[in-house]
Amino acid sequence: MEPWELSQGYLEINRHDLRENARRVMDTVGCPVIGVVKCDGYGVSAAEAAAAWQSAGVSMLAVSEPEEALALRRAGFRKTDILLLSPDLVDALISEGIILTVTGPENARLYAAMSNGRPVRVHVAADTGMGRFGLRWDDPEEFRAVYETPGLSFEGCFSHFAASFETSGRMTALQLERFLSLTEALAAEGFPVGLRHIANSCAALRFPETRLDAVRIGSALVGRLPVTVPVELHRVGAYQAMVVDVRTLRRGDTTGYGAICRVRRDMKVAVVALGHQQGFSLVHRPECFRVRDLLRYVHGLLRSRHTPQTVLYRGQALPVVGRVGTQFTLVDVSGIDLAPGQYVSANVDMMLPPPRRRYV
């Protein structure tokens, strides 16, 4: 018996869709792709995501944590270049040939001190507006201090877009201008800029001018982007939740914690092993730095009042009854021939580690 068969739910992942998404991205961008497989491959597993990228011809992967890089090496990706996108220093990273990220003169010196006579492979991170990692794009002295550090092999320079999902593209254009100005100035001084990359999934697919020497693609592999892009991608990953019980609620019965939902008619309901624990219907706190963000959030709440969450059974949408639970949720199955042991399909937050995965 397979492990997923012992569980009340599992994440189903179509390998063909993964490979097809990788191929379509490659065909669209027309330049080298760095396959980002952080967060366990955006939910499909880093090894599966890496294999999909390799099937499309990608020769460099990127991760955000040291353990992710070393896990890929253990999984058999021995000859593939792997870039660690955050600053970190683990001896094993250097011995495994992982490409490290330089975010300033201090960690450049730390890397060099660990070189043991062999140049440490690095990419230099530039902050052009994201404000998270990297040297300020307009601080030439800091860049000179980095590039003059001995013991490092400078193979690339990158930045990251903060708002490539926005309609106007103004911030994206500004960051691109800053990055190009920086890399041109570095090259003019004779510094080895190497591979220039700044575009993430949204930018690479929406703004062709951001496709420099390479692009970094992550979420597009699973077809889960916050905006529409000019390439059709498969949405990968659907949670299959088991029906553990079927029962009848009478008119006037209440459901869930707080008993805030009172049913208005007799209905047949299924108890489904699905809830917040599996990443279903999570409500995130709004980041209301702008008034329009708050208004958009409130508008979404008002709309959701009239559009209940649903799960799918053989293509038919079944509405949730009452509150979504931590582990179990009720759905209306009136008129549906559904029995315990069968499964319904739900869209969940792929960034939460699933208890089981099944590949088809």
C-alpha positions as CSV (number, residue, x, y, z in Angstrom):
1,M,0.0,0.0,0.0
2,E,1.3,3.5,-0.9
3,P,1.8,6.0,1.9
4,W,-0.9,8.3,0.5
5,E,-3.4,5.5,0.7
6,L,-3.0,5.5,4.5
7,S,-3.9,9.2,4.8
8,Q,-7.2,10.9,4.9
9,G,-5.9,13.4,2.3
10,Y,-3.0,14.0,-0.1
11,L,-1.7,16.5,-2.6
12,E,-2.0,15.2,-6.2
13,I,0.6,16.5,-8.6
14,N,0.7,15.9,-12.3
15,R,4.3,15.5,-13.5
16,H,3.3,16.0,-17.1
17,D,1.8,19.4,-16.3
18,L,5.0,20.4,-14.4
19,R,7.2,19.5,-17.4
20,E,4.8,21.2,-19.8
21,N,4.8,24.4,-17.8
22,A,8.6,24.4,-17.8
23,R,8.7,23.9,-21.5
24,R,6.2,26.7,-22.2
25,V,8.2,29.1,-20.0
26,M,11.4,28.3,-21.8
27,D,9.8,28.8,-25.2
28,T,8.3,32.1,-24.1
29,V,11.3,33.8,-22.5
30,G,13.8,32.8,-25.1
31,C,16.8,33.1,-22.7
32,P,18.4,30.9,-20.0
33,V,16.2,30.1,-17.1
34,I,17.3,29.7,-13.5
35,G,14.7,27.3,-12.0
36,V,13.8,28.5,-8.5
37,V,12.8,25.5,-6.4
38,K,12.7,27.1,-3.0
39,C,9.9,26.3,-0.4
40,D,10.2,22.6,-1.4
41,G,9.6,23.3,-5.0
42,Y,6.6,25.6,-4.3
43,G,4.9,22.6,-2.7
44,V,5.6,19.8,-5.3
45,S,9.0,18.9,-3.7
46,A,12.3,20.4,-4.7
47,A,13.5,17.3,-6.4
48,E,10.3,17.0,-8.6
49,A,10.5,20.7,-9.5
50,A,14.2,20.4,-10.3
51,A,13.5,17.3,-12.5
52,A,10.8,19.2,-14.4
53,W,13.2,22.1,-15.1
54,Q,16.0,19.8,-16.2
55,S,13.6,18.1,-18.6
56,A,13.2,21.5,-20.3
57,G,16.9,22.1,-20.5
58,V,17.5,24.3,-17.4
59,S,21.1,23.9,-16.1
60,M,20.9,26.2,-13.0
61,L,18.6,26.0,-10.0
62,A,18.1,28.4,-7.1
63,V,17.0,27.9,-3.5
64,S,16.7,30.2,-0.5
65,E,18.1,28.0,2.3
66,P,21.3,26.0,2.7
67,E,19.6,22.8,3.5
68,E,17.6,23.0,0.3
69,A,20.8,23.2,-1.7
70,L,22.4,20.3,0.1
71,A,19.2,18.2,-0.2
72,L,19.3,18.7,-4.0
73,R,22.9,17.4,-4.1
74,R,21.8,14.4,-2.0
75,A,18.9,13.8,-4.4
76,G,21.3,13.3,-7.3
77,F,21.7,16.8,-8.8
78,R,25.5,16.6,-8.7
79,K,26.4,18.4,-11.9
80,T,23.7,21.1,-11.8
81,D,24.7,24.6,-10.8
82,I,22.8,25.6,-7.6
83,L,22.5,29.3,-6.5
84,L,21.7,30.1,-2.8
85,L,19.8,33.3,-3.0
86,S,20.3,34.4,0.6
87,P,23.5,35.1,2.4
88,D,24.8,32.2,4.4
89,L,28.0,30.4,5.2
90,V,28.1,26.6,5.7
91,D,31.4,24.8,4.9
92,A,29.5,22.1,3.1
93,L,28.1,24.6,0.7
94,I,31.5,25.6,-0.6
95,S,32.7,22.0,-0.8
96,E,29.6,21.1,-2.8
97,G,30.2,23.9,-5.3
98,I,27.1,25.8,-4.3
99,I,27.1,29.4,-5.7
100,L,26.7,31.8,-2.8
101,T,25.2,35.2,-2.7
102,V,27.2,38.3,-1.6
103,T,25.2,41.0,0.0
104,G,28.0,43.2,1.3
105,P,31.8,43.6,1.9
106,E,31.6,41.8,5.3
107,N,30.1,38.6,4.1
108,A,32.3,38.7,1.0
109,R,35.3,38.6,3.3
110,L,33.8,35.8,5.3
111,Y,33.3,33.7,2.1
112,A,36.9,34.4,1.1
113,A,38.2,33.4,4.4
114,M,36.6,29.9,3.9
115,S,38.0,29.4,0.4
116,N,41.0,27.2,1.4
117,G,42.8,28.2,-1.7
118,R,40.0,27.6,-4.1
119,P,37.9,30.6,-5.3
120,V,34.4,30.6,-3.9
121,R,31.7,31.0,-6.6
122,V,29.4,33.9,-5.9
123,H,26.7,36.1,-7.4
124,V,26.4,39.7,-6.1
125,A,23.0,40.9,-4.9
126,A,22.0,44.5,-5.6
127,D,19.1,46.2,-3.8
128,T,17.2,48.3,-6.4
129,G,14.0,48.8,-4.4
130,M,13.1,45.5,-2.7
131,G,14.9,46.5,0.4
132,R,15.7,43.0,1.6
133,F,19.1,41.8,0.5
134,G,21.9,43.3,-1.4
135,L,24.1,46.4,-1.8
136,R,22.4,49.6,-2.6
137,W,22.5,50.1,-6.3
138,D,23.8,53.7,-5.9
139,D,26.7,52.9,-3.5
140,P,29.7,52.4,-5.8
141,E,32.2,52.2,-2.9
142,E,30.5,49.2,-1.4
143,F,30.5,47.4,-4.8
144,R,34.2,48.2,-5.3
145,A,35.0,46.8,-1.9
146,V,33.1,43.6,-2.8
147,Y,34.7,43.1,-6.2
148,E,38.2,43.8,-4.9
149,T,37.8,41.0,-2.3
150,P,40.3,38.2,-3.2
151,G,39.4,34.6,-3.2
152,L,36.0,35.0,-4.9
153,S,34.9,33.9,-8.3
154,F,32.3,36.5,-9.5
155,E,29.9,34.7,-11.8
156,G,26.8,36.9,-11.7
157,C,25.0,39.9,-10.4
158,F,21.3,40.1,-9.7
159,S,18.4,42.0,-8.1
160,H,14.7,41.3,-7.4
161,F,11.6,43.1,-8.5
162,A,9.2,44.3,-5.8
163,A,6.1,44.9,-7.9
164,S,6.2,43.0,-11.2
165,F,2.6,41.9,-10.6
166,E,1.2,45.5,-10.7
167,T,-0.5,46.8,-13.8
168,S,1.4,49.9,-14.5
169,G,4.9,48.4,-14.3
170,R,6.4,51.7,-13.2
171,M,8.3,50.3,-10.2
172,T,9.5,47.4,-12.4
173,A,10.8,49.9,-15.0
174,L,12.5,52.0,-12.4
175,Q,14.3,49.0,-10.8
176,L,15.4,47.7,-14.2
177,E,16.8,51.1,-15.1
178,R,18.7,51.2,-11.8
179,F,20.1,47.7,-12.3
180,L,21.2,48.3,-15.8
181,S,22.9,51.5,-14.8
182,L,24.7,49.7,-12.0
183,T,25.9,46.8,-14.1
184,E,27.0,49.1,-16.9
185,A,29.1,51.1,-14.5
186,L,30.6,48.0,-13.0
187,A,31.6,46.7,-16.4
188,A,33.0,50.1,-17.3
189,E,35.3,49.8,-14.3
190,G,36.4,46.4,-15.4
191,F,34.7,44.4,-12.7
192,P,33.4,40.9,-13.8
193,V,29.7,41.4,-13.7
194,G,28.9,37.9,-15.1
195,L,25.4,36.7,-15.5
196,R,22.8,39.5,-15.1
197,H,19.4,38.4,-13.8
198,I,16.6,40.4,-12.2
199,A,13.3,39.1,-13.6
200,N,11.1,36.8,-11.6
201,S,8.1,34.8,-13.0
202,C,5.7,37.7,-13.4
203,A,8.3,40.1,-14.9
204,A,9.9,37.5,-17.2
205,L,6.5,36.6,-18.7
206,R,5.0,40.1,-18.8
207,F,7.9,42.4,-19.6
208,P,10.2,41.1,-22.3
209,E,12.7,43.9,-21.6
210,T,13.5,42.4,-18.2
211,R,14.9,39.2,-19.8
212,L,18.6,39.9,-19.5
213,D,21.3,37.2,-19.5
214,A,18.9,34.9,-17.5
215,V,15.6,35.0,-15.7
216,R,14.6,33.3,-12.4
217,I,11.3,31.4,-12.6
218,G,9.6,29.8,-9.6
219,S,5.9,30.0,-9.1
220,A,5.2,29.8,-12.9
221,L,6.3,26.2,-12.8
222,V,3.2,25.3,-10.7
223,G,1.0,27.8,-12.7
224,R,0.1,29.9,-9.6
225,L,0.7,33.5,-10.4
226,P,-1.1,36.5,-9.0
227,V,-1.8,38.1,-12.4
228,T,-2.6,36.9,-15.9
229,V,0.4,36.3,-18.1
230,P,0.5,35.8,-21.9
231,V,1.2,32.1,-21.8
232,E,-1.2,29.3,-20.8
233,L,0.1,27.4,-17.8
234,H,-1.3,24.4,-16.0
235,R,-2.4,24.9,-12.4
236,V,-0.5,22.2,-10.6
237,G,-1.5,20.6,-7.3
238,A,-5.0,19.7,-6.0
239,Y,-5.6,18.4,-2.5
240,Q,-7.7,15.2,-2.4
241,A,-9.6,15.1,0.9
242,M,-11.4,12.0,2.1
243,V,-15.1,12.0,3.1
244,V,-15.0,10.5,6.6
245,D,-18.7,10.7,7.3
246,V,-22.1,11.6,5.7
247,R,-25.0,12.8,7.9
248,T,-28.2,14.8,7.8
249,L,-28.7,18.3,9.3
250,R,-32.2,19.4,10.1
251,R,-33.6,22.8,9.6
252,G,-32.5,25.0,12.5
253,D,-29.5,22.9,13.4
254,T,-26.2,24.7,14.1
255,T,-22.7,23.8,13.0
256,G,-19.1,24.4,14.0
257,Y,-17.5,26.3,16.9
258,G,-19.6,29.2,18.1
259,A,-22.7,27.7,16.5
260,I,-22.8,30.7,14.3
261,C,-24.2,28.9,11.3
262,R,-27.8,27.8,11.5
263,V,-29.0,25.8,8.4
264,R,-32.3,27.0,6.8
265,R,-33.3,23.6,5.4
266,D,-32.8,19.9,5.8
267,M,-29.6,19.0,4.1
268,K,-27.3,16.1,3.6
269,V,-23.7,17.0,4.5
270,A,-20.3,15.3,4.2
271,V,-17.7,15.6,6.9
272,V,-14.5,16.1,4.9
273,A,-10.9,15.7,6.3
274,L,-10.0,19.2,5.1
275,G,-9.3,22.5,6.9
276,H,-6.8,25.1,7.8
277,Q,-4.2,22.5,8.7
278,Q,-4.1,21.5,5.0
279,G,-4.0,25.2,3.8
280,F,-7.7,25.4,2.9
281,S,-9.4,28.8,3.2
282,L,-6.7,30.4,5.2
283,V,-7.4,34.0,6.0
284,H,-4.2,36.2,5.9
285,R,-3.9,39.4,7.8
286,P,-4.0,42.3,5.2
287,E,-0.9,44.4,4.7
288,C,-2.7,47.7,4.6
289,F,0.2,50.1,4.0
290,R,-2.0,51.9,1.5
291,V,-5.7,52.9,1.7
292,R,-6.4,51.0,-1.6
293,D,-5.0,47.8,-0.1
294,L,-7.4,48.1,2.8
295,L,-10.3,48.9,0.5
296,R,-9.4,45.9,-1.7
297,Y,-9.3,43.6,1.3
298,V,-12.7,44.8,2.6
299,H,-14.2,44.4,-0.9
300,G,-13.0,40.8,-1.0
301,L,-14.5,40.1,2.4
302,L,-17.9,41.5,1.2
303,R,-17.8,39.4,-1.9
304,S,-16.9,36.3,0.0
305,R,-20.1,36.6,2.1
306,H,-22.1,35.8,-1.0
307,T,-19.6,33.3,-2.6
308,P,-19.0,30.4,-0.1
309,Q,-15.9,28.2,-0.3
310,T,-16.4,25.1,-2.4
311,V,-14.8,21.8,-3.1
312,L,-15.1,19.7,-6.2
313,Y,-16.6,16.2,-6.7
314,R,-16.5,14.9,-10.3
315,G,-16.4,18.5,-11.6
316,Q,-19.4,19.7,-9.4
317,A,-18.8,22.5,-6.9
318,L,-20.0,21.6,-3.4
319,P,-20.4,24.6,-1.0
320,V,-18.9,24.6,2.5
321,V,-21.5,24.7,5.3
322,G,-20.5,26.9,8.2
323,R,-17.0,27.6,9.3
324,V,-14.0,25.8,7.8
325,G,-12.5,23.8,10.6
326,T,-8.9,23.1,11.6
327,Q,-9.0,19.5,10.3
328,F,-12.6,18.8,9.3
329,T,-15.2,20.8,7.3
330,L,-18.8,20.2,6.3
331,V,-19.9,20.5,2.7
332,D,-23.4,20.3,1.3
333,V,-23.9,17.1,-0.7
334,S,-27.7,17.2,-1.0
335,G,-28.7,15.1,-4.0
336,I,-25.1,13.8,-4.5
337,D,-24.3,10.1,-4.2
338,L,-21.2,10.4,-2.0
339,A,-20.1,7.9,0.7
340,P,-17.3,7.8,3.3
341,G,-14.0,6.7,1.8
342,Q,-14.5,8.8,-1.4
343,Y,-12.5,11.9,-2.1
344,V,-13.3,15.5,-3.0
345,S,-10.8,18.0,-4.5
346,A,-9.9,21.3,-3.1
347,N,-7.5,24.2,-3.8
348,V,-5.1,24.7,-0.9
349,D,-2.1,26.9,-0.1
350,M,0.7,25.0,-1.7
351,M,3.3,26.6,0.5
352,L,2.2,24.6,3.5
353,P,3.9,21.1,3.6
354,P,1.3,18.5,2.7
355,P,1.1,15.3,4.8
356,R,1.3,13.2,1.6
357,R,2.0,13.7,-2.1
358,R,0.9,11.5,-4.9
359,Y,2.4,11.9,-8.4
360,V,0.5,11.0,-11.5
